[in-house]
Amino acid sequence: TEGNFVGEQKDLDQTDGLFGIDSYDYLDAHILVEHLPATATKPDRVILFRDTTLIAAFPSHGEPLFPLAKAMADIEGINVQNDKDTGHNIIYITFKDGQQNGFIPTEQPFWHVKDRLFFREQFNDTLYQVSPEGLSPVSRLDFGTIRWDRKDRFNPEKDKAAYPFAIYENERLLWLRFAVNLYHPEELKFYNAVYDKSRDEVKVSPFKEQVTDDINGFFPLQPTFITPMGEFAQLVSAATLLEWFDTHADNEAWPEEIKNLRKLTEEDNPVVILME
């Protein structure tokens, strides 16, 4: 945090080929964790390591081998689209046999709740806790009639199906972000779903509706990550906040930390908004 160079970390394993995105996180202060998607020769897997020492490696419950064509020559085309509401890119890989692989490269399969690390994999409803001993199932996402079965994973005609790509969680809430109609860009929509564990209630709304700040009547909220201590967080550019101030009247009841944001210039650093 003070800008001091610590050292370099060499990958102990990495994906060889166009199969998906390698994802990194940490288990504790010493152990790093990595998820690697299935390839033509290796299974979908999770590894734990410290520096250059491999501590554990185990297959997830995903693909034992990548089931689609194995060569670049079998690819019909690659298309990247950007969703203006969320800012996410979606990569579509279409194969000559008619199958398609679509994914969001910024999606993250790991998340933390205090000192516990959790993991989810594509097209699996089960959520797992990660330990050096392996993956332990802890809960399951129930999408009902819009569940996307693994057998339909590469079917470009699959529609009205839910594709979860981000989970933020603390002791009280589980915040799920998912897409519907991933393989149909003209009908693609993103949603927020918030599960209140204490009340056993779920609320779902379109992503673009954002979350109303009903305490201060300030900038609408859209968390993009969560701290290990359970604070939902959002990073907002100074220019975006200034534009919001230009179209909204000041409120004398605002706390000083909000009033001080009026002093920002477009050249200032982004602002971190924390939500409890």
Secondary structure as a PSIPRED ss2 file (coil, helix, strand):
# PSIPRED VFORMAT (PSIPRED V4.0)

   1 T C   1.000  0.000  0.000
   2 E C   1.000  0.000  0.000
   3 G C   1.000  0.000  0.000
   4 N C   1.000  0.000  0.000
   5 F C   1.000  0.000  0.000
   6 V C   1.000  0.000  0.000
   7 G C   1.000  0.000  0.000
   8 E C   1.000  0.000  0.000
   9 Q C   1.000  0.000  0.000
  10 K C   1.000  0.000  0.000
  11 D C   1.000  0.000  0.000
  12 L C   1.000  0.000  0.000
  13 D C   1.000  0.000  0.000
  14 Q C   1.000  0.000  0.000
  15 T C   1.000  0.000  0.000
  16 D C   1.000  0.000  0.000
  17 G C   1.000  0.000  0.000
  18 L C   1.000  0.000  0.000
  19 F C   1.000  0.000  0.000
  20 G C   1.000  0.000  0.000
  21 I C   1.000  0.000  0.000
  22 D C   1.000  0.000  0.000
  23 S E   0.000  0.000  1.000
  24 Y E   0.000  0.000  1.000
  25 D E   0.000  0.000  1.000
  26 Y E   0.000  0.000  1.000
  27 L C   1.000  0.000  0.000
  28 D C   1.000  0.000  0.000
  29 A C   1.000  0.000  0.000
  30 H C   1.000  0.000  0.000
  31 I C   1.000  0.000  0.000
  32 L E   0.000  0.000  1.000
  33 V E   0.000  0.000  1.000
  34 E E   0.000  0.000  1.000
  35 H E   0.000  0.000  1.000
  36 L E   0.000  0.000  1.000
  37 P C   1.000  0.000  0.000
  38 A C   1.000  0.000  0.000
  39 T C   1.000  0.000  0.000
  40 A C   1.000  0.000  0.000
  41 T C   1.000  0.000  0.000
  42 K C   1.000  0.000  0.000
  43 P C   1.000  0.000  0.000
  44 D C   1.000  0.000  0.000
  45 R E   0.000  0.000  1.000
  46 V E   0.000  0.000  1.000
  47 I E   0.000  0.000  1.000
  48 L E   0.000  0.000  1.000
  49 F E   0.000  0.000  1.000
  50 R E   0.000  0.000  1.000
  51 D C   1.000  0.000  0.000
  52 T C   1.000  0.000  0.000
  53 T E   0.000  0.000  1.000
  54 L E   0.000  0.000  1.000
  55 I E   0.000  0.000  1.000
  56 A E   0.000  0.000  1.000
  57 A E   0.000  0.000  1.000
  58 F E   0.000  0.000  1.000
  59 P E   0.000  0.000  1.000
  60 S C   1.000  0.000  0.000
  61 H C   1.000  0.000  0.000
  62 G C   1.000  0.000  0.000
  63 E C   1.000  0.000  0.000
  64 P C   1.000  0.000  0.000
  65 L C   1.000  0.000  0.000
  66 F C   1.000  0.000  0.000
  67 P C   1.000  0.000  0.000
  68 L C   1.000  0.000  0.000
  69 A C   1.000  0.000  0.000
  70 K C   1.000  0.000  0.000
  71 A C   1.000  0.000  0.000
  72 M H   0.000  1.000  0.000
  73 A H   0.000  1.000  0.000
  74 D H   0.000  1.000  0.000
  75 I E   0.000  0.000  1.000
  76 E E   0.000  0.000  1.000
  77 G E   0.000  0.000  1.000
  78 I E   0.000  0.000  1.000
  79 N E   0.000  0.000  1.000
  80 V E   0.000  0.000  1.000
  81 Q E   0.000  0.000  1.000
  82 N E   0.000  0.000  1.000
  83 D C   1.000  0.000  0.000
  84 K C   1.000  0.000  0.000
  85 D C   1.000  0.000  0.000
  86 T C   1.000  0.000  0.000
  87 G C   1.000  0.000  0.000
  88 H C   1.000  0.000  0.000
  89 N E   0.000  0.000  1.000
  90 I E   0.000  0.000  1.000
  91 I E   0.000  0.000  1.000
  92 Y E   0.000  0.000  1.000
  93 I E   0.000  0.000  1.000
  94 T E   0.000  0.000  1.000
  95 F E   0.000  0.000  1.000
  96 K C   1.000  0.000  0.000
  97 D C   1.000  0.000  0.000
  98 G C   1.000  0.000  0.000
  99 Q C   1.000  0.000  0.000
 100 Q E   0.000  0.000  1.000
 101 N E   0.000  0.000  1.000
 102 G E   0.000  0.000  1.000
 103 F E   0.000  0.000  1.000
 104 I C   1.000  0.000  0.000
 105 P C   1.000  0.000  0.000
 106 T C   1.000  0.000  0.000
 107 E C   1.000  0.000  0.000
 108 Q C   1.000  0.000  0.000
 109 P C   1.000  0.000  0.000
 110 F E   0.000  0.000  1.000
 111 W E   0.000  0.000  1.000
 112 H E   0.000  0.000  1.000
 113 V E   0.000  0.000  1.000
 114 K C   1.000  0.000  0.000
 115 D C   1.000  0.000  0.000
 116 R E   0.000  0.000  1.000
 117 L E   0.000  0.000  1.000
 118 F E   0.000  0.000  1.000
 119 F E   0.000  0.000  1.000
 120 R C   1.000  0.000  0.000
 121 E C   1.000  0.000  0.000
 122 Q C   1.000  0.000  0.000
 123 F C   1.000  0.000  0.000
 124 N C   1.000  0.000  0.000
 125 D C   1.000  0.000  0.000
 126 T E   0.000  0.000  1.000
 127 L E   0.000  0.000  1.000
 128 Y E   0.000  0.000  1.000
 129 Q E   0.000  0.000  1.000
 130 V E   0.000  0.000  1.000
 131 S E   0.000  0.000  1.000
 132 P C   1.000  0.000  0.000
 133 E C   1.000  0.000  0.000
 134 G E   0.000  0.000  1.000
 135 L E   0.000  0.000  1.000
 136 S E   0.000  0.000  1.000
 137 P E   0.000  0.000  1.000
 138 V E   0.000  0.000  1.000
 139 S E   0.000  0.000  1.000
 140 R E   0.000  0.000  1.000
 141 L C   1.000  0.000  0.000
 142 D C   1.000  0.000  0.000
 143 F C   1.000  0.000  0.000
 144 G H   0.000  1.000  0.000
 145 T H   0.000  1.000  0.000
 146 I H   0.000  1.000  0.000
 147 R C   1.000  0.000  0.000
 148 W C   1.000  0.000  0.000
 149 D C   1.000  0.000  0.000
 150 R H   0.000  1.000  0.000
 151 K H   0.000  1.000  0.000
 152 D H   0.000  1.000  0.000
 153 R C   1.000  0.000  0.000
 154 F C   1.000  0.000  0.000
 155 N C   1.000  0.000  0.000
 156 P C   1.000  0.000  0.000
 157 E C   1.000  0.000  0.000
 158 K C   1.000  0.000  0.000
 159 D C   1.000  0.000  0.000
 160 K C   1.000  0.000  0.000
 161 A C   1.000  0.000  0.000
 162 A E   0.000  0.000  1.000
 163 Y E   0.000  0.000  1.000
 164 P E   0.000  0.000  1.000
 165 F E   0.000  0.000  1.000
 166 A E   0.000  0.000  1.000
 167 I E   0.000  0.000  1.000
 168 Y E   0.000  0.000  1.000
 169 E E   0.000  0.000  1.000
 170 N C   1.000  0.000  0.000
 171 E C   1.000  0.000  0.000
 172 R C   1.000  0.000  0.000
 173 L E   0.000  0.000  1.000
 174 L E   0.000  0.000  1.000
 175 W E   0.000  0.000  1.000
 176 L E   0.000  0.000  1.000
 177 R E   0.000  0.000  1.000
 178 F E   0.000  0.000  1.000
 179 A E   0.000  0.000  1.000
 180 V E   0.000  0.000  1.000
 181 N C   1.000  0.000  0.000
 182 L C   1.000  0.000  0.000
 183 Y C   1.000  0.000  0.000
 184 H C   1.000  0.000  0.000
 185 P H   0.000  1.000  0.000
 186 E H   0.000  1.000  0.000
 187 E H   0.000  1.000  0.000
 188 L C   1.000  0.000  0.000
 189 K E   0.000  0.000  1.000
 190 F E   0.000  0.000  1.000
 191 Y E   0.000  0.000  1.000
 192 N E   0.000  0.000  1.000
 193 A E   0.000  0.000  1.000
 194 V E   0.000  0.000  1.000
 195 Y E   0.000  0.000  1.000
 196 D E   0.000  0.000  1.000
 197 K C   1.000  0.000  0.000
 198 S C   1.000  0.000  0.000
 199 R C   1.000  0.000  0.000
 200 D C   1.000  0.000  0.000
 201 E E   0.000  0.000  1.000
 202 V E   0.000  0.000  1.000
 203 K E   0.000  0.000  1.000
 204 V E   0.000  0.000  1.000
 205 S E   0.000  0.000  1.000
 206 P E   0.000  0.000  1.000
 207 F H   0.000  1.000  0.000
 208 K H   0.000  1.000  0.000
 209 E H   0.000  1.000  0.000
 210 Q C   1.000  0.000  0.000
 211 V E   0.000  0.000  1.000
 212 T C   1.000  0.000  0.000
 213 D C   1.000  0.000  0.000
 214 D C   1.000  0.000  0.000
 215 I C   1.000  0.000  0.000
 216 N C   1.000  0.000  0.000
 217 G C   1.000  0.000  0.000
 218 F C   1.000  0.000  0.000
 219 F C   1.000  0.000  0.000
 220 P C   1.000  0.000  0.000
 221 L E   0.000  0.000  1.000
 222 Q C   1.000  0.000  0.000
 223 P C   1.000  0.000  0.000
 224 T C   1.000  0.000  0.000
 225 F E   0.000  0.000  1.000
 226 I E   0.000  0.000  1.000
 227 T C   1.000  0.000  0.000
 228 P C   1.000  0.000  0.000
 229 M C   1.000  0.000  0.000
 230 G C   1.000  0.000  0.000
 231 E C   1.000  0.000  0.000
 232 F E   0.000  0.000  1.000
 233 A E   0.000  0.000  1.000
 234 Q E   0.000  0.000  1.000
 235 L E   0.000  0.000  1.000
 236 V E   0.000  0.000  1.000
 237 S C   1.000  0.000  0.000
 238 A H   0.000  1.000  0.000
 239 A H   0.000  1.000  0.000
 240 T H   0.000  1.000  0.000
 241 L H   0.000  1.000  0.000
 242 L H   0.000  1.000  0.000
 243 E H   0.000  1.000  0.000
 244 W H   0.000  1.000  0.000
 245 F H   0.000  1.000  0.000
 246 D H   0.000  1.000  0.000
 247 T C   1.000  0.000  0.000
 248 H C   1.000  0.000  0.000
 249 A C   1.000  0.000  0.000
 250 D C   1.000  0.000  0.000
 251 N C   1.000  0.000  0.000
 252 E C   1.000  0.000  0.000
 253 A C   1.000  0.000  0.000
 254 W C   1.000  0.000  0.000
 255 P C   1.000  0.000  0.000
 256 E H   0.000  1.000  0.000
 257 E H   0.000  1.000  0.000
 258 I H   0.000  1.000  0.000
 259 K H   0.000  1.000  0.000
 260 N H   0.000  1.000  0.000
 261 L H   0.000  1.000  0.000
 262 R H   0.000  1.000  0.000
 263 K H   0.000  1.000  0.000
 264 L C   1.000  0.000  0.000
 265 T C   1.000  0.000  0.000
 266 E C   1.000  0.000  0.000
 267 E C   1.000  0.000  0.000
 268 D C   1.000  0.000  0.000
 269 N C   1.000  0.000  0.000
 270 P C   1.000  0.000  0.000
 271 V E   0.000  0.000  1.000
 272 V E   0.000  0.000  1.000
 273 I E   0.000  0.000  1.000
 274 L E   0.000  0.000  1.000
 275 M E   0.000  0.000  1.000
 276 E C   1.000  0.000  0.000
